[in-house]
């Protein structure tokens, strides 16, 4: 029960890595808001997980939507202990100069602007209370980029830098900020990373991961739980590679 008594938001919490983090946090005693652009999926998941889970439809790239989420947190939880910025998108594998402006803007808004918007919404309360943990779900793409995912890679590199600068600035206020860097996993984004899902392409991806398997939601959840718990009270500004050795 490492998160007993704590409140948390997981954006993109209704599928993939986010769903794994939600389930782990609940099992460790937290009350969790499942925040997702797919409001129906979030509601169904919250209903299945019990009274400590609530749902909120949110577009993390939209200021009004993020503020509405913050208002619900205030009314239901009172305060927020843990913020997990997990929501993310990619563009299809494409030569960097051929990625459309619309796809670039979408990656920028969901992967980067969202971190800014959630910080505006929740950091003041954390600073006022002198405590809090923020976890940004980055990627090995921000550390060891793959060709043809250029602007996605760049967005995750930005997230790692944002994590470190947030950590330095917020440390005197008692707020810790960390990131996890998963390798590709069995999530809705996997097919987008690969371009197409075939046994041959999967084998090529797996050949770059020394432990020989994709990340799982459970892998991410275990790392996230540790970094957001008091066990990690001396850890801030880290970008933890949960990648089976991909970045070695």
Residue pairs with C-beta under 8 A, 6 or more apart in sequence:
1 28
1 29
2 28
2 29
2 225
2 226
2 229
2 230
2 231
3 25
3 28
3 29
3 30
3 82
3 225
3 228
3 229
4 28
4 29
4 30
5 29
6 29
6 30
6 31
6 81
6 82
6 228
7 30
7 31
7 32
7 33
7 73
7 77
7 78
7 79
7 80
7 81
7 82
8 25
8 30
8 31
8 32
8 33
8 80
8 81
8 82
8 83
8 84
8 228
9 32
9 33
9 35
9 69
9 73
9 80
9 82
9 83
9 84
9 118
9 122
10 18
10 21
10 22
10 25
10 32
10 33
10 34
10 35
10 84
10 86
11 18
11 35
11 36
11 58
11 60
11 84
11 85
11 86
11 87
11 114
11 118
12 18
12 35
12 36
12 37
12 60
12 86
12 87
12 88
13 19
13 21
13 22
13 32
13 33
13 34
13 35
13 36
13 42
13 45
13 84
13 86
14 34
14 36
14 38
14 41
14 42
14 45
14 55
15 36
15 38
15 41
15 187
15 188
16 185
16 187
16 188
16 189
16 217
17 86
17 137
17 182
17 185
17 187
17 215
17 217
17 220
17 221
18 34
18 36
18 84
18 86
18 87
18 137
18 217
19 45
19 217
20 216
20 217
20 218
20 220
20 221
21 84
21 86
21 217
21 220
21 221
21 224
21 225
22 32
22 34
22 45
22 49
22 53
23 49
23 217
23 221
24 218
24 221
24 222
24 224
24 225
25 32
25 82
25 221
25 224
25 225
25 228
26 32
26 49
26 50
26 52
26 53
28 225
28 229
30 52
30 81
30 82
31 52
31 53
31 54
31 77
32 52
32 53
32 54
33 53
33 54
33 55
33 56
33 69
33 72
33 73
33 76
33 77
34 42
34 45
34 46
34 49
34 53
34 54
34 55
34 56
35 42
35 55
35 56
35 57
35 58
35 60
35 69
35 87
36 42
36 55
36 56
36 57
36 58
36 87
37 57
37 58
37 59
37 60
37 87
38 57
39 55
39 56
39 57
42 55
42 56
42 57
43 55
45 53
45 55
46 53
46 54
46 55
54 72
54 76
56 68
56 69
56 72
58 65
58 66
58 68
58 69
59 65
59 66
60 66
60 85
60 87
60 110
60 114
60 117
60 118
61 106
61 109
61 110
61 113
61 114
61 117
62 117
63 117
63 120
66 114
66 117
66 118
66 120
66 121
67 121
69 121
70 121
70 122
73 79
73 80
73 122
79 125
79 129
80 122
80 125
80 126
80 132
81 131
81 132
81 133
82 132
82 133
82 134
82 135
82 228
83 118
83 122
83 132
83 133
83 134
83 135
84 134
84 135
84 137
84 224
84 228
85 114
85 115
85 118
85 134
85 135
85 136
85 137
85 159
86 137
87 110
87 114
88 110
88 111
88 137
88 139
88 189
89 106
89 107
89 110
89 111
89 189
90 107
90 149
90 152
90 189
90 192
90 193
91 99
91 100
91 103
91 104
91 106
91 107
91 149
91 151
91 152
91 192
92 103
92 192
92 195
93 148
93 149
93 193
93 194
93 195
94 148
95 148
96 148
96 150
96 151
99 150
99 151
103 151
104 151
107 151
107 152
107 155
108 151
108 155
111 152
111 155
111 156
111 158
111 159
112 155
112 158
112 159
112 162
115 136
115 159
115 162
119 134
119 166
122 132
122 134
123 132
123 134
123 170
123 175
125 132
126 132
126 134
126 170
126 173
126 174
126 175
127 170
127 173
127 174
127 175
129 174
130 173
130 174
131 174
131 175
132 174
132 175
132 176
133 175
133 176
133 177
133 178
133 227
133 228
133 232
134 166
134 170
134 175
134 176
134 177
134 178
135 177
135 178
135 179
135 180
135 224
135 227
135 228
136 159
136 160
136 162
136 163
136 177
136 178
136 179
136 180
137 179
137 180
137 182
137 220
137 224
138 156
138 159
138 160
138 163
138 179
138 180
138 181
138 239
139 152
139 153
139 156
139 159
139 181
139 182
139 183
140 181
140 182
140 183
140 241
140 243
140 246
140 247
141 149
141 152
141 153
141 156
141 157
142 153
142 155
142 156
142 157
142 158
142 159
142 160
142 181
142 239
143 157
143 160
143 181
143 239
143 241
143 247
144 246
144 247
145 153
145 157
146 153
146 193
149 193
156 181
159 179
160 179
160 181
160 239
163 177
163 178
163 179
163 237
163 239
164 237
164 239
166 177
167 176
167 177
167 178
167 236
167 237
168 237
170 176
170 177
171 236
171 237
176 232
176 233
176 235
176 236
177 236
177 237
178 227
178 232
178 235
178 236
178 237
178 238
178 239
178 240
179 238
179 239
179 240
180 220
180 223
180 224
180 227
180 239
180 240
180 242
181 239
181 240
181 241
181 242
181 243
181 247
182 215
182 219
182 220
182 242
182 243
183 209
183 214
183 215
183 242
183 243
183 244
183 246
184 190
184 193
184 194
184 205
184 214
184 215
185 214
185 215
185 216
185 217
185 219
185 220
186 214
186 215
186 216
186 217
187 217
190 197
190 214
191 197
193 205
194 201
194 202
194 205
195 201
205 214
206 212
206 213
206 214
208 246
209 243
209 244
209 245
209 246
210 244
210 245
210 246
210 248
211 244
211 245
212 244
213 244
215 242
215 243
215 244
219 242
220 242
223 240
223 242
226 232
227 235
227 238
227 240
241 247
